[in-house]
Amino acid sequence: EVQLVESGGGLVQPGGSLRLSCAASGFTLSDHYIDWVRQAPGKGLEWVGRTRNKVNSYTTEYAASVKGRFTISRDDSQNSLYLQMNSLKTEDTAVYYCVRAGYSGSFKFDYWGQGTLITVSS
Amino acid sequence: DIQMTQSPSSLSASVGDRVTITCRASQDISYYLAWFQQKPGKAPKSLIYAASSLQSGVPSKFSGSGSGTDFTLTISSLQPEDFATYYCQHYKSYPFTFGGGTKVEIK
């Protein structure tokens, strides 16, 4: 069974850092692109960034709102992905989801984690 | 960036109704469009990818159509479990963007 499970959420002060984890199981992580998507309380969905698969050298893309502050990494040997978030702002408060996007020629966005809440507040 | 505009932002419908939600892209995105359903307090669920391909396990009452800039999600016969918020997302180029959502409520 395919599963994605996020962890690492919590309360952090503005300007602080936090690292989220996404534990993957039930599929070969290295074959897949993985996206991060967030949702501020009561708001819509916002794409945060992407890590490509092994064939595409694990390269990354980011939304302008987080570029330079957030870094996506992955450790396929541990079946895990990470979202390192630095210089956090109050507007980064949201539930963060990792999403199995698929791979080139077959993007399906078929599995989502349950999400983890980040609250940026003093 | 490509902007995605969903309409309506909300609608009221009865069980058994046929419901259509529209998503318009600010430029040509070919068929690079997905639809998601989200219920309160839950993660989004994938319904449609590549504009019209039904996700595995999703009932056939859901269908997607369109290409280029105009897309629709149709629920052929609304059931109680379909009351939720629906989002479209393009994945033609970075950054990907979502529509603002359509909340489907019970009439």
Chai-1 contact restraints between the chains, C-beta under 6 A:
chainA,res_idxA,chainB,res_idxB,connection_type,confidence,min_distance_angstrom,max_distance_angstrom,comment,restraint_id
A,G44,B,F98,contact,1.0,0.0,6.0,A-B,restraint_1
A,G44,B,G100,contact,1.0,0.0,6.0,A-B,restraint_2
A,G44,B,G101,contact,1.0,0.0,6.0,A-B,restraint_3
A,L45,B,Y87,contact,1.0,0.0,6.0,A-B,restraint_4
A,L45,B,F98,contact,1.0,0.0,6.0,A-B,restraint_5
A,W47,B,P95,contact,1.0,0.0,6.0,A-B,restraint_6
A,W47,B,F96,contact,1.0,0.0,6.0,A-B,restraint_7
A,E61,B,Y94,contact,1.0,0.0,6.0,A-B,restraint_8
A,A63,B,P95,contact,1.0,0.0,6.0,A-B,restraint_9
A,Y97,B,A43,contact,1.0,0.0,6.0,A-B,restraint_10
A,F107,B,Y91,contact,1.0,0.0,6.0,A-B,restraint_11
A,K108,B,Y49,contact,1.0,0.0,6.0,A-B,restraint_12
A,F109,B,A34,contact,1.0,0.0,6.0,A-B,restraint_13
A,F109,B,S46,contact,1.0,0.0,6.0,A-B,restraint_14
A,D110,B,S46,contact,1.0,0.0,6.0,A-B,restraint_15
A,W112,B,A43,contact,1.0,0.0,6.0,A-B,restraint_16
A,W112,B,P44,contact,1.0,0.0,6.0,A-B,restraint_17
A,Q114,B,A43,contact,1.0,0.0,6.0,A-B,restraint_18
A,G115,B,A43,contact,1.0,0.0,6.0,A-B,restraint_19
